[in-house]
Every structure is written in C-alpha cells, then in structure tokens.
Amino acid sequence: MIAPRRFSRLRIAAFAAIERLAVLLGGRAIYRRRHLRRDRLHVREEWIEVPDLPAELEGFSVAHLSDLHAGPFLGRGDLAGVRSVLEELRPDVVCWTGDFVVHGIHNVMPLQEELASLVGARATYAVFGNHDYLHREEWRFVEVMEPAGWRFLRNASELLEVGAARVGFCGIEDPEEGKVVDVEGAVRGLLGAEADEHPDLIVALSHGPRAAPEFAARGAQVVLAGHSHGTQVDLPLLRDLGPSHPGLRVELGGTTLVVSRGLGVIGAPLRVGVPAEVVVLRFRTAPRGGGG
C-alpha cells in the first residue's frame, strides 16, 4: 500500500551507536522519570461530534494508545503512570495502534502482564506497526494477549453492541510492512446488506495515518493512528528525521483522523515539545447542520 522506508547503513549504524550510549547512561530510567510518570504523562481529550448519534453512545469513550516501543528505553514496570490514567478514565474501549517494540517481539513479552491490565471496560482492540513485523514473529504477541482480552484487527473488524446501538471497530495490517493490507476487507465485515444494518459509528485503526483517506471513503467516522511520535523532537531539522506528521487532529470531510504522539521512543530517550500521551476520545451528537 505504501512503499516501506529503508535507511542507509550509515544512518542505521549511527542510530545504533546513539542507542547503546544512551542505554549505558541510564536512558531508560531517565525516560521513565521525565515522560512516563503520572504527573508527566499528557492526557489529551478529543470530542468527536457525530450526526444522529444514538443516545446510548453519548459520552462513549475510547482511549487511544500507540507506539509503546518496548525495548531499550521502556520495559517491565514502566507503565504504572499509564495504568493510573486508564483507571481514572475508565474508558469503554482501549485501542492500540501499533509499534509495540523496537527490535523485535521479544522486547514486549516481559510486559504482557502489565499490558493485560490496560484494557477497556467493554473491549480492547489493537493493530500492528512497522516495527512489530521484524522477524515476522508478531503472532507470538497475539498468542499471549488474546487470552487476556485483546482483539487484534488484522484486516478485520468487530461489532460492539452498546445497548441498542452498534459500534464497529476495524483495523488493517501496517501500511508499510504488512504483507497484505486490505482496507476494504477490514470495513466490509461491518456493513450489512441494508443501511439499517450498518453500525451507528465506525472507528478504524491503522498504525500509519496515510491510510485515513481510504477509511474515510468507506464511511469511517474516526481513524486512529500513530507512527509519527508527533515528531518526537519538535525542533528545526530534527523534526523531519522521522515519519511525516500530518497533525494531531485532521478533518477529512465527515471523518476525523486522530494521531497519537505515542508512549515510547526510538533512537534516544528524548522528547522535546512532544509529550508522551494517552488520548481519550468522547463522542456526542453533532448540532443540527453540523458534523465531524
């Protein structure tokens, strides 16, 4: 769907050297103290207005988490602040938009018990990011997390009933590294033959934000994405080193793209002007004549 990014050997070697030095200097402890403590973790609230939203979905909440990047700078015991936020928010649904690891699925396996506690009251959904496909072992993470209540949307969908209302969640493999990326197939399972069989609300998950227009064309009211880290270091020249960042919230007609700044980092335990965050989306009915 999107051509994978490939870096030069020189750039890879430079980042590896920086990472090793940061680890030796206690980078993980520094990152946890500066960015993951409850009093440092940013909570961003986004209200989404949807025309003709059923009464059952007024105030319906989705916590959006992304880019954990377990590995050199985030490991077991570092998510207490995130757990505290979710306990306060008590979201109906928790959605993860990928990049759980830095170097391979082995990075995140020690966190499985902590992650099993970071769930929504009604459901927890996840998709994979480009880093998660290293060595093609992402299935190992699925095996340990699905018994804990997580549901991985791999070009797939699930319908959640909230009283008489219905919320459809769909997600795709990573647009860069997934072997098959099928937006149409992900949405198709939510759409019945008749209009009154369609969900009242569709929330789409994609690690990369560039898939948002395709979801918008198929009727999703909200697209959740990550990948860019919000630039991670918001300074001239440095902000352009990572993936393109479209903005934190982008309106695409009747669809809202919400991009998370993420929880973790790659390369160095450094964020400048870009806090680690938990995003919480809350839904309400759009005023007559309004929407989106």
SULQUI-V958872 format. One record per residue. N is the residue number from 1. RES is the residue in one letter. PHI is phi in degrees with one decimal (none if undefined). NEAR is the number of other ideal C-beta (glycine too) atoms within 10 Angstrom. Layout:
N,RES,PHI,NEAR  N,RES,PHI,NEAR
//
This chain:
1,M,none,17  2,I,-131.0,14  3,A,-61.1,7  4,P,-62.6,11  5,R,-79.1,10  6,R,-131.7,6  7,F,-102.1,10  8,S,-68.4,8  9,R,-60.7,7  10,L,-64.1,8  11,R,-65.0,10  12,I,-63.0,11  13,A,-64.5,11  14,A,-64.9,13  15,F,-65.3,15  16,A,-63.6,11  17,A,-66.2,10  18,I,-63.0,14  19,E,-62.4,20  20,R,-61.9,12  21,L,-64.3,11  22,A,-63.9,20  23,V,-63.2,14  24,L,-62.9,8  25,L,-89.5,11  26,G,81.5,11  27,G,-58.6,20  28,R,-64.3,18  29,A,-62.4,12  30,I,-63.2,14  31,Y,-64.6,22  32,R,-60.1,20  33,R,-69.2,12  34,R,-85.3,14  35,H,-129.6,24  36,L,-108.3,20  37,R,-62.3,14  38,R,-54.5,13  39,D,-78.1,6  40,R,-105.6,14  41,L,-72.6,19  42,H,-85.5,13  43,V,-113.6,14  44,R,-107.8,16  45,E,-102.5,11  46,E,-124.2,16  47,W,-90.4,11  48,I,-114.9,20  49,E,-97.3,15  50,V,-125.7,21  51,P,-60.1,14  52,D,56.9,9  53,L,-69.3,19  54,P,-60.5,18  55,A,-58.5,10  56,E,-64.4,15  57,L,-101.3,19  58,E,-64.9,12  59,G,84.1,11  60,F,-55.0,25  61,S,-124.2,18  62,V,-130.3,27  63,A,-89.7,24  64,H,-111.7,26  65,L,-122.9,26  66,S,-154.4,31  67,D,48.6,26  68,L,-61.8,28  69,H,51.6,24  70,A,-59.7,27  71,G,155.5,22  72,P,-60.0,22  73,F,-117.5,26  74,L,-154.4,26  75,G,-149.0,16  76,R,-56.5,13  77,G,90.0,10  78,D,-94.7,22  79,L,-106.8,24  80,A,-60.0,14  81,G,-64.1,19  82,V,-64.7,23  83,R,-60.8,14  84,S,-62.2,14  85,V,-61.6,21  86,L,-66.1,21  87,E,-65.4,10  88,E,-75.1,12  89,L,-74.4,17  90,R,48.6,10  91,P,-67.7,24  92,D,-64.2,20  93,V,-136.4,22  94,V,-110.9,25  95,C,-121.7,28  96,W,-111.7,30  97,T,-111.9,30  98,G,86.2,30  99,D,57.1,27  100,F,-77.5,26  101,V,-133.0,28  102,V,-103.7,21  103,H,-110.2,15  104,G,162.3,18  105,I,-59.3,23  106,H,-59.2,15  107,N,-62.9,22  108,V,-95.4,25  109,M,-59.3,17  110,P,-66.7,12  111,L,-96.8,20  112,Q,-60.9,14  113,E,-67.6,10  114,E,-64.6,16  115,L,-66.2,25  116,A,-65.2,15  117,S,-91.4,12  118,L,-97.9,22  119,V,-130.7,18  120,G,-87.2,20  121,A,-64.4,12  122,R,-106.5,16  123,A,-169.1,19  124,T,-136.7,24  125,Y,-121.9,25  126,A,-150.2,26  127,V,-129.3,31  128,F,-97.2,27  129,G,-109.6,31  130,N,-59.8,20  131,H,-66.8,26  132,D,-70.8,27  133,Y,-92.5,21  134,L,-57.5,16  135,H,67.4,11  136,R,52.9,10  137,E,-117.0,14  138,E,-60.5,26  139,W,-60.7,10  140,R,-64.8,14  141,F,-69.4,22  142,V,-59.5,16  143,E,-60.1,9  144,V,-90.6,16  145,M,-96.7,21  146,E,-63.5,13  147,P,-63.2,10  148,A,-87.0,14  149,G,105.8,12  150,W,-76.2,20  151,R,-127.6,17  152,F,-92.1,20  153,L,-98.6,21  154,R,-102.5,19  155,N,57.1,20  156,A,-144.3,19  157,S,-145.5,21  158,E,-149.1,15  159,L,-101.4,14  160,L,-111.1,20  161,E,-93.4,11  162,V,-123.7,16  163,G,62.8,9  164,A,-86.2,9  165,A,-89.5,17  166,R,-133.1,19  167,V,-116.9,26  168,G,-99.3,22  169,F,-113.3,27  170,C,-140.2,29  171,G,-154.2,30  172,I,-126.3,29  173,E,-65.3,27  174,D,-58.6,28  175,P,-60.2,23  176,E,-93.1,19  177,E,-111.1,22  178,G,-66.8,25  179,K,-68.5,8  180,V,-131.2,10  181,V,-121.8,20  182,D,-131.0,15  183,V,-63.4,23  184,E,-60.5,12  185,G,-65.4,14  186,A,-64.0,28  187,V,-83.1,23  188,R,-55.5,14  189,G,-65.7,14  190,L,-91.2,22  191,L,-101.9,16  192,G,-76.4,11  193,A,-67.4,6  194,E,-109.1,7  195,A,-60.6,7  196,D,-73.8,5  197,E,-93.9,10  198,H,-76.1,15  199,P,-63.4,23  200,D,-75.7,19  201,L,-153.3,23  202,I,-120.5,25  203,V,-114.9,27  204,A,-108.6,32  205,L,-118.5,29  206,S,-149.5,33  207,H,-61.0,29  208,G,-88.1,28  209,P,-70.6,25  210,R,-69.9,17  211,A,-82.2,24  212,A,-56.3,25  213,P,-59.6,16  214,E,-69.1,20  215,F,-67.5,29  216,A,-61.1,20  217,A,-65.6,14  218,R,-107.5,18  219,G,98.0,16  220,A,-69.5,30  221,Q,-81.4,25  222,V,-137.3,26  223,V,-122.9,26  224,L,-104.8,31  225,A,-149.5,28  226,G,-138.9,30  227,H,80.4,28  228,S,-86.4,24  229,H,59.9,28  230,G,65.1,23  231,T,92.3,20  232,Q,68.1,27  233,V,-125.6,20  234,D,-87.1,15  235,L,-134.1,12  236,P,-51.3,6  237,L,72.6,7  238,L,-69.1,13  239,R,-68.1,18  240,D,-98.0,12  241,L,-73.9,12  242,G,-96.2,17  243,P,-63.2,18  244,S,-59.5,11  245,H,-109.5,19  246,P,-78.9,15  247,G,123.8,12  248,L,-79.2,16  249,R,-145.1,13  250,V,-129.3,16  251,E,-92.8,12  252,L,-119.3,15  253,G,67.3,10  254,G,-90.9,14  255,T,-118.7,21  256,T,-111.3,23  257,L,-93.5,25  258,V,-116.2,25  259,V,-108.9,26  260,S,-84.1,26  261,R,-74.6,24  262,G,87.3,28  263,L,-107.0,26  264,G,-107.4,27  265,V,-142.0,25  266,I,-129.6,21  267,G,87.0,20  268,A,-150.3,17  269,P,-79.1,24  270,L,-137.6,18  271,R,-133.3,22  272,V,-129.3,12  273,G,70.6,11  274,V,-140.0,22  275,P,-71.6,16  276,A,-64.8,26  277,E,-149.2,22  278,V,-113.9,25  279,V,-102.3,25  280,V,-120.1,20  281,L,-99.5,22  282,R,-125.6,16  283,F,-109.5,25  284,R,-149.9,14  285,T,-71.6,16  286,A,-70.9,16  287,P,-57.8,9  288,R,-57.4,8  289,G,86.4,6  290,G,-112.5,9  291,G,161.0,15  292,G,72.7,15
//
